[in-house]
Amino acid sequence: MPVQELEQSVAFYRDQLGIPFLFEAPPRMAFFDLGDVRLMLGEPESAEHDHTGSILYFTVSDIVKAHSTLVERGVHFVADPHRIADMGEYELWMAFFEDGEGNNLALMAEVTKG
């Protein structure tokens, strides 16, 4: 995930989102543990790599509670939790937010109907 200010981004992902921080490495990279995925934040080495990253979707069991927790930690949401689609057996809910670097992220939950 490209970032301009590594220290600020590390603080956001570690402290506000609560993602386990693993380590920093030269030349300005930081790594986080997303379970089966390792997230790397890095300052772009050239203009061709200076763009926003892909949207990361964080699966949560209780989207309202996760949203509330992140709001309390100062995370800015561009869209509150809302139903995206009826998937038959469940509803797919999402809430979108930004990391302060222009990268889009989202909470995602499969909400049981009824």
C-alpha positions as CSV (number, residue, x, y, z in Angstrom):
1,M,0.0,0.0,0.0
2,P,1.7,3.2,-1.1
3,V,2.0,6.0,1.5
4,Q,3.7,9.4,1.7
5,E,4.3,9.6,5.5
6,L,5.3,6.2,6.8
7,E,5.3,7.1,10.5
8,Q,1.8,8.6,10.3
9,S,0.6,5.6,8.4
10,V,2.1,3.1,10.8
11,A,0.4,4.9,13.6
12,F,-3.0,4.8,11.8
13,Y,-2.9,1.1,10.9
14,R,-1.4,0.0,14.2
15,D,-3.1,2.4,16.7
16,Q,-6.4,3.4,15.1
17,L,-7.2,0.2,13.2
18,G,-5.5,-2.1,15.7
19,I,-3.6,-4.2,13.1
20,P,-0.7,-6.2,14.5
21,F,2.6,-4.4,13.5
22,L,5.4,-6.8,12.5
23,F,8.5,-4.7,11.6
24,E,10.0,-1.8,9.6
25,A,12.6,-2.4,6.9
26,P,14.7,-0.2,4.5
27,P,14.1,1.8,2.5
28,R,10.9,3.0,4.2
29,M,8.6,0.0,4.5
30,A,6.5,-1.3,7.3
31,F,4.8,-4.7,7.6
32,F,1.6,-5.7,9.3
33,D,-0.1,-9.1,10.0
34,L,-3.6,-9.5,8.5
35,G,-3.9,-13.2,9.3
36,D,-3.1,-15.0,6.1
37,V,-2.1,-11.8,4.4
38,R,0.9,-9.6,5.1
39,L,0.3,-5.9,4.4
40,M,3.3,-3.7,3.4
41,L,3.1,0.1,3.6
42,G,5.8,1.8,1.6
43,E,6.9,5.2,0.4
44,P,7.0,5.1,-3.4
45,E,10.5,5.0,-4.8
46,S,9.5,6.6,-8.1
47,A,6.6,8.5,-9.7
48,E,5.3,5.5,-11.5
49,H,4.7,3.8,-8.1
50,D,3.0,6.9,-6.6
51,H,-0.7,6.0,-6.7
52,T,-3.3,4.8,-4.3
53,G,-3.5,1.1,-3.5
54,S,-6.3,-1.4,-3.9
55,I,-9.2,-1.3,-1.5
56,L,-8.7,-3.6,1.5
57,Y,-11.8,-5.2,2.9
58,F,-11.7,-6.1,6.6
59,T,-14.2,-8.9,7.4
60,V,-15.8,-8.3,10.8
61,S,-18.5,-10.2,12.7
62,D,-20.3,-7.1,14.0
63,I,-20.0,-4.2,11.6
64,V,-21.9,-1.7,13.8
65,K,-19.6,-2.4,16.8
66,A,-16.4,-2.3,14.6
67,H,-17.5,1.0,13.0
68,S,-18.2,2.5,16.4
69,T,-14.8,1.4,17.8
70,L,-12.9,2.9,14.8
71,V,-14.9,6.1,15.0
72,E,-13.9,6.4,18.7
73,R,-10.3,5.9,17.6
74,G,-10.6,8.9,15.2
75,V,-11.1,7.0,11.9
76,H,-12.9,9.1,9.3
77,F,-15.6,7.1,7.5
78,V,-16.9,8.3,4.1
79,A,-19.9,5.9,4.4
80,D,-21.5,4.5,7.5
81,P,-22.4,0.8,7.6
82,H,-25.0,0.0,5.0
83,R,-26.5,-3.0,3.1
84,I,-24.7,-3.5,-0.2
85,A,-26.6,-6.6,-1.4
86,D,-29.0,-9.4,-0.5
87,M,-27.0,-12.6,-0.9
88,G,-29.9,-14.9,-0.3
89,E,-29.0,-16.4,3.1
90,Y,-27.4,-13.2,4.4
91,E,-27.0,-9.5,3.6
92,L,-23.6,-8.1,2.7
93,W,-22.9,-4.9,4.6
94,M,-20.0,-2.5,4.2
95,A,-18.7,0.8,5.6
96,F,-16.0,2.7,3.7
97,F,-13.2,4.8,5.2
98,E,-9.8,6.3,4.3
99,D,-6.3,5.9,5.8
100,G,-5.3,9.6,5.5
101,E,-3.1,8.8,2.5
102,G,-5.9,8.6,-0.1
103,N,-6.2,4.8,0.2
104,N,-9.7,3.5,0.5
105,L,-10.5,0.7,3.0
106,A,-13.8,-0.9,4.1
107,L,-15.3,-3.0,6.8
108,M,-17.4,-5.9,5.5
109,A,-19.8,-8.2,7.3
110,E,-22.2,-11.0,6.3
111,V,-25.3,-10.2,8.3
112,T,-27.7,-13.0,9.0
113,K,-31.3,-12.2,7.9
114,G,-34.0,-12.1,10.4
